[in-house]
Amino acid sequence: MQKEKVALTLVGIKRFVSKKGNNVCLLSVSRPYTPEENDKGSFGAQIREEFVPQDQINDFGADDIGKTVEFEYGFNYYGRPEITRILVK
């Protein structure tokens, strides 16, 4: 059984300066729960926050709220997956 790709919607943008003095941007994205999750008692939408890659922190604005978002993943220095690029459609 192949899993269906679920669309993510941009619902919020938060910018701040970290304790180390770095500019940071967080995107809040939502996705509807799947029918399988509904069968297990989850309804509505799930919200998650993702850190924006440093080279894209100024790429998002209020006009992007409500648009579809896609994440591209790669591997960091330690071999762990991380977001390498965020696309807004």
C-alpha positions in Angstrom: 0.0 0.0 0.0 1.5 3.3 -1.1 1.0 6.3 1.2 -0.6 9.4 -0.3 1.4 12.6 -0.2 -0.3 15.0 2.2 -0.3 18.7 1.4 1.2 21.1 4.0 -0.3 24.6 4.3 1.7 27.5 5.7 -0.3 29.0 8.6 2.4 31.0 10.5 5.8 32.7 10.4 7.8 33.5 13.5 11.1 35.4 13.4 13.4 36.0 16.4 17.0 36.3 17.5 18.5 33.3 19.2 20.4 33.5 22.5 23.6 33.3 20.4 22.5 36.3 18.4 21.5 34.5 15.2 18.4 35.4 13.2 16.0 32.5 13.2 12.8 31.8 11.3 10.2 29.2 12.1 7.3 28.2 9.8 4.1 26.7 11.3 2.5 24.3 8.8 -0.7 22.3 9.0 -1.9 19.1 7.4 -5.2 17.4 7.7 -5.3 14.1 9.5 -5.6 11.1 7.2 -8.5 8.7 7.1 -6.3 6.2 8.9 -5.6 8.7 11.7 -9.4 9.5 11.8 -10.0 5.8 12.4 -7.7 6.0 15.4 -9.5 9.0 16.9 -7.5 12.0 15.4 -9.6 14.7 13.7 -8.9 18.1 12.2 -5.4 19.2 11.5 -1.9 18.7 12.9 0.3 21.7 13.3 4.1 21.5 13.4 6.9 24.1 13.4 10.0 23.7 11.3 13.2 25.8 11.3 14.0 27.5 8.1 17.5 27.0 6.6 19.7 30.0 7.2 19.9 30.9 3.6 16.1 31.2 3.3 15.2 33.1 6.5 14.1 36.2 4.6 12.3 34.3 1.8 8.9 34.1 3.5 6.3 36.8 4.2 2.7 37.4 5.0 1.7 36.9 1.4 2.8 33.2 1.7 0.2 32.4 4.5 -2.3 29.9 3.2 0.0 28.6 0.4 1.2 25.0 0.0 4.6 24.2 1.3 7.1 21.4 0.3 10.2 20.5 2.2 13.4 19.1 0.6 15.5 17.0 2.9 19.2 16.2 2.9 21.7 14.9 5.5 23.7 17.0 7.9 27.3 16.5 9.1 26.2 13.8 11.5 24.2 11.9 8.9 20.9 13.0 10.3 18.1 14.2 7.9 17.5 17.9 7.9 15.5 20.4 5.8 17.7 21.8 3.1 15.2 23.8 1.1 11.6 25.0 1.5 9.4 25.6 -1.5 6.2 27.7 -1.4 3.7 27.1 -4.2 
